[in-house]
Amino acid sequence: MHYRTASGTAFQIVNYTLFTLFCASILVPFLNAIAISLSSYQAVAMGRIGIWPEGWNFGAYYELTHSLQFFRSFMNTAMLTLVNTTLVILLALAAAYALSHKHLIGKRIVFSYLLIPMFFNGGLIPTYLLVNRIGLNDSYLALILPSICSIFYIIVFKNAIDQLPKELQESAEIDGCGEGRMMVRIILPLVLPMAMAFTVFSAVAYWNEWFGVLLYIRDKSMWTLQYQLRDILISSELVDSKTRNLLADRAVKVHPENLKMAALMITILPIVVIYPFVQTYFIHGQFVGAVKG
Amino acid sequence: MPIPSARAEAGMSAETRTDAHPAANVKAKRSTRRPVPKRTLVSLYVLLAPTLILLFIFNYVPMYGILIAFQDFSVYRGALHSPWAGFKHFGYFLTDDTFWHVMRNTFLLNLYDLLFGFTAPVLFALLANEIRRPGFKRTMQTISYLPHFLSWIVVSGIIYRLLSPENGLVNGILESVFGMGPIDFMTSEAYFRTIAVAADIWKSVGWSAILYFATIAGIDSTLYEAAMIDGANRFRQTIHVTLPALVPLLVLLLLLRLSSMFGIDFERVFLLQNPLVYDVSDVISTYVYRMGLEKAQYSLTTAIGLLQGLLGFGLLLGANRLAKRWAGMGLY
């Protein structure tokens, strides 16, 4: 459908320009950050770097990849993402399966029990005090336990399981299929696309986790990557004297902005790398979220 | 005990319900490894148990913890033994200037978010719908989703860098193109709200627009053909066909949005603000965080949190009623 009127053409030109500018507003800051992370100390200190690095300098990346503290934060995040994502999906699937079961007695009560926390919560302070009181602060459990129960996922999974043909489960039952096998062999493959979407969502959420660290974690060795990044962004340095000495021996100078932007790039790298592969899943998931309304 | 593998539905549920001790049966069954394990209540509740227990500990117990809003809470005595204080803390913050200041900031930021942040994705979807090159459209959409997946820490780091008065890209452009001196955006109160609203739009507009795209894609194409025969151009088609089709979704999203009018997302404001702009940037959630956790005013901030929750819930109920009356639909 082409409109060859003058106003139509003008609109198209403006429209394409707007979206090109919008895309540039997303891409240019990243290119700028990459350029700064790779530029030499003098170039960063003196001038304005655009989207191309000046006087290559890998010192910031060297310092980060050799820093024990940064490595620990990275590993903590990877571990938490793996554990939390696995648990949140498994728990939600298990609960949804049980809830969609026709023989579950007390279904109504359980459902209300799940729904109430969606509308009411104790708020920041009572939750904080509770986690402290039961002694979870400064432990990984404080970053895992309070957040692995997702009522939203449970409800969406339950609706999906409810919509599967009843005959499927009945025939499997007749063939002697037990609870565990029913879940793994019959239900799971059918809700797998949705489960993958939620896996992507929660993996991103846990990769970005820092608020729990701010609240509950004092021990630096338990920091997550995002919290580490925040520390670098504020303090402009990564106190790791050994690496600093190594860099000094090689006569490499790292500007604070070098370090900040390099840390930022490493933090988002995993997301950017898997981004093209998981796009279909998260778009699928967004539709799932839309349908529930 | 004989276990038939296939039974009539009614008979089965009746049997399960009259089963006095299902636990014992399950154990016996498991140990004898029968090929056809009976579906029982117990195994279903075992699947539910972790969820129910976690919810109890981390969601229901803190609800009980709200009681400390009515106490002079002491960490050493706990919620059970702290002295009662009635509505003292509510009275305190309701007559406190700082609190009303923070309320005003929260309201204003929410208002701007609603005016610009809520309409931006709709406009985005409508304009993107006019793009005729599928390649351009797909690439543009892919790029537009990306910021949604980055944390606010990353986004705030990028924003601080871009707007930095020392070698920031924006100030560089302002100077070379307009010959202006460097502006310190992040520490001046005049820019905070603009930056916070723009940052949110930048981060989420593409992602939020997906819902509108999906709805637009679902519009019956014969409606457009009919409009075209009636002589409607693209603009008129958008006004009379596309927009009305989006109304139900808009109402729903607006409702959800209204219920959070007092609870601006903590991360964005917390990470974009700094002590120099507290006057315009402090919202309820950041105020609660600073007063509660940094100054250990537990009872006071719990009271504020409780009020915030109640107001939000009241707004949701009110908005739902309005939506039912005006648009004939609601959340429930």
Contacts between the chains, C-beta under 8 A, distances in Angstrom:
chain1	res1	chain2	res2	distance
A	1	B	132	7.5
A	2	B	132	7.4
A	3	B	233	7.1
A	3	B	234	6.3
A	5	B	233	7.9
A	8	B	233	7.7
A	8	B	234	7.0
A	11	B	130	7.3
A	11	B	234	7.9
A	12	B	130	7.3
A	12	B	132	7.7
A	15	B	127	5.7
A	15	B	130	5.7
A	15	B	131	6.8
A	16	B	131	7.1
A	16	B	136	7.3
A	18	B	127	6.8
A	19	B	127	7.3
A	19	B	128	6.8
A	19	B	131	6.8
A	19	B	136	7.6
A	19	B	140	5.1
A	22	B	140	7.5
A	22	B	144	7.0
A	23	B	139	7.6
A	23	B	140	5.6
A	23	B	143	4.7
A	23	B	144	7.2
A	25	B	202	6.7
A	26	B	143	5.4
A	26	B	144	7.0
A	26	B	146	6.2
A	26	B	147	6.1
A	26	B	202	7.4
A	27	B	143	6.6
A	28	B	169	7.4
A	29	B	158	4.9
A	29	B	161	7.6
A	29	B	162	5.6
A	29	B	169	7.4
A	30	B	158	7.6
A	32	B	161	7.4
A	32	B	162	7.2
A	32	B	169	5.3
A	33	B	158	6.3
A	33	B	161	6.6
A	36	B	161	7.3
A	44	B	167	7.4
A	47	B	167	7.1
A	48	B	167	5.1
A	48	B	169	7.1
A	48	B	172	4.1
A	49	B	167	7.3
A	50	B	169	7.4
A	91	B	50	5.5
A	91	B	51	5.5
A	91	B	54	7.8
A	92	B	51	7.9
A	94	B	47	4.1
A	94	B	48	7.3
A	94	B	50	7.4
A	94	B	51	7.5
A	95	B	47	6.5
A	95	B	48	5.3
A	95	B	50	8.0
A	95	B	51	4.3
A	97	B	47	6.2
A	98	B	44	4.2
A	98	B	45	7.1
A	98	B	47	4.2
A	98	B	48	4.6
A	99	B	48	7.3
A	101	B	39	7.6
A	101	B	44	5.5
A	102	B	9	7.6
A	102	B	13	7.4
A	103	B	12	6.9
A	103	B	13	5.7
A	103	B	16	5.4
A	103	B	39	6.2
A	103	B	41	7.1
A	103	B	44	7.4
A	104	B	41	7.0
A	104	B	44	5.1
A	105	B	16	7.2
A	105	B	17	6.4
A	105	B	41	5.7
A	110	B	48	6.6
A	110	B	52	7.3
A	113	B	52	6.8
A	113	B	55	7.0
A	114	B	51	7.6
A	114	B	55	7.0
A	117	B	55	5.9
A	117	B	59	3.9
A	117	B	60	7.2
A	119	B	313	6.7
A	120	B	63	6.1
A	120	B	309	6.9
A	120	B	313	7.7
A	121	B	59	6.3
A	121	B	62	6.6
A	121	B	63	6.9
A	121	B	309	7.2
A	122	B	59	7.4
A	122	B	61	7.5
A	122	B	62	2.6
A	122	B	63	4.7
A	122	B	64	7.5
A	122	B	65	5.0
A	122	B	66	5.6
A	123	B	62	7.1
A	123	B	66	7.1
A	123	B	288	7.8
A	123	B	302	6.3
A	123	B	305	3.4
A	123	B	306	6.7
A	123	B	308	7.8
A	123	B	309	6.5
A	124	B	285	7.6
A	124	B	288	5.9
A	124	B	289	6.8
A	124	B	292	6.5
A	124	B	293	7.8
A	124	B	301	7.5
A	124	B	305	6.1
A	125	B	65	7.7
A	125	B	68	7.7
A	125	B	288	7.2
A	125	B	292	4.8
A	125	B	293	7.6
A	125	B	298	5.4
A	125	B	301	5.2
A	125	B	302	4.6
A	125	B	305	6.3
A	126	B	62	4.0
A	126	B	63	7.5
A	126	B	64	7.8
A	126	B	65	2.9
A	126	B	66	6.0
A	126	B	68	6.8
A	126	B	302	6.1
A	127	B	58	7.0
A	127	B	62	4.5
A	127	B	65	7.5
A	128	B	292	7.6
A	128	B	293	6.6
A	129	B	65	6.2
A	129	B	68	7.6
A	129	B	75	7.5
A	129	B	79	7.9
A	129	B	298	6.6
A	130	B	57	7.6
A	130	B	58	7.3
A	130	B	61	5.5
A	130	B	62	5.4
A	130	B	65	6.1
A	133	B	78	7.4
A	134	B	57	7.7
A	145	B	54	6.6
A	145	B	57	7.7
A	145	B	58	6.7
A	146	B	58	4.5
A	148	B	54	6.9
A	149	B	50	7.7
A	149	B	51	5.4
A	149	B	54	4.4
A	149	B	55	5.7
A	149	B	58	7.3
A	149	B	59	7.9
A	151	B	55	7.7
A	154	B	51	6.9
A	173	B	5	7.8
A	173	B	6	7.2
A	173	B	39	7.3
A	174	B	5	6.4
A	174	B	6	4.5
A	176	B	5	5.7
A	176	B	35	5.9
A	176	B	36	4.3
A	178	B	36	7.2
A	178	B	37	4.0
A	178	B	39	7.7
A	179	B	37	6.8
A	179	B	39	6.2
A	179	B	43	4.9
A	179	B	44	7.6
A	179	B	47	7.6
A	204	B	149	5.2
A	207	B	151	7.9
A	208	B	150	7.4
A	208	B	151	3.6
A	208	B	153	7.6
A	208	B	154	8.0
A	210	B	151	6.9
A	210	B	153	6.0
A	211	B	266	7.5
A	211	B	267	6.9
A	215	B	293	7.1
A	226	B	151	5.2
A	226	B	153	5.0
A	226	B	154	7.7
A	227	B	153	7.9
A	229	B	153	5.6
A	229	B	154	7.0
A	229	B	157	6.9
A	230	B	153	5.0
A	230	B	271	7.7
A	233	B	153	7.3
A	233	B	156	7.7
A	233	B	157	4.8
A	233	B	160	7.1
A	257	B	161	7.4
A	257	B	167	7.6
A	260	B	157	6.7
A	260	B	161	7.3
A	261	B	161	6.9
A	264	B	154	5.9
A	264	B	157	5.1
A	264	B	158	7.1
A	267	B	151	7.9
A	267	B	153	7.9
A	267	B	154	6.1
A	268	B	150	5.8
A	268	B	154	5.6
A	271	B	149	5.3
A	271	B	150	6.8
A	272	B	146	7.6
A	275	B	146	6.7
A	275	B	149	6.9
A	276	B	142	7.7
A	279	B	142	6.7
A	279	B	145	7.6
A	282	B	145	7.7
A	283	B	210	6.6
A	286	B	207	7.4
A	286	B	210	4.9
A	286	B	211	7.0
A	287	B	210	7.9
A	287	B	214	6.0
A	290	B	210	8.0
A	290	B	211	5.0
A	290	B	214	6.2
A	293	B	249	7.8
A	293	B	252	5.3
